[in-house]
Amino acid sequence: MTAIKNGKYPSPPARDLYFIAKGKPQNEVVIEFLKWIVTEGQQFVNEGGYVQISEEKLQYGINELEKQ
């Protein structure tokens, strides 16, 4: 798990998962949900069997959502 988190494990089978939208989300509920995913929602990643992404990628996601 540490090797995957640090990007040292080959892809596949380890790869990033993305949420894709048609254009920038406009619905405030959707935007708040996406913000929750990259903040408080991260506490459930390991429980779900996934590997947490880097702080850099999380911050990038937060920054993109702040542009809304």
N, C-alpha and C positions, 0 to 999 in steps of 0.2 A: 504494500500500500504506500509506503514511503517513497519507493522508487517511482511509482506512478505519479504521486503528488509532485515530486521533484523533476518530472519530465524525463527520467532516465529509462523508463520502460517503453518499449517500442509500441507504436500505434499501427494497426489494431493489435491486440484487443483493447488497449486503453485509448480512449479518445474523449474529447470534450463534447458535451451535449449543449445544444443551443435552443432558445426559443426564437422562432421566426415570426414576424408580423408583416402584414401587407402595409407598408408605409409606417410612419411613426404612430405609436399608439396615441389615441386622442381621449379615450375613455379614462377618467380619473381612477376608477376602480382597477382597471388593468394596470395602469402606471403604478399605483400603490402596491398591487400584488407583485409586480416585477421588482420593485424596491425591496419588498419583504423577502423575496427569494435571495437577493444578494446581501441581505443583512441578517435579520433574525432567523430566517428560514435555513440558513447555513448550519444551524445546530442540529438539524435532522438529516444531514447528508450521510454521515457514517451509519446511522441507524437504518437508512434506506439501502445500504450496501454500496454506496458511491464513495468516491474519493473527493475530498475538498479541493477546490481549485485554489490557485495562488492568490495571495492578497493583491497582487498587481492586476489580475484579471477581475477580481471582485471590485476593486477600485475603478477600473475601466468601466464596468457595468454601471456602477453608481454614478460616475461622471456622465455617461451617456444619458441616463435617466434624468439627471439634473438639468440637462439641456431642454427638456420638455417644456 
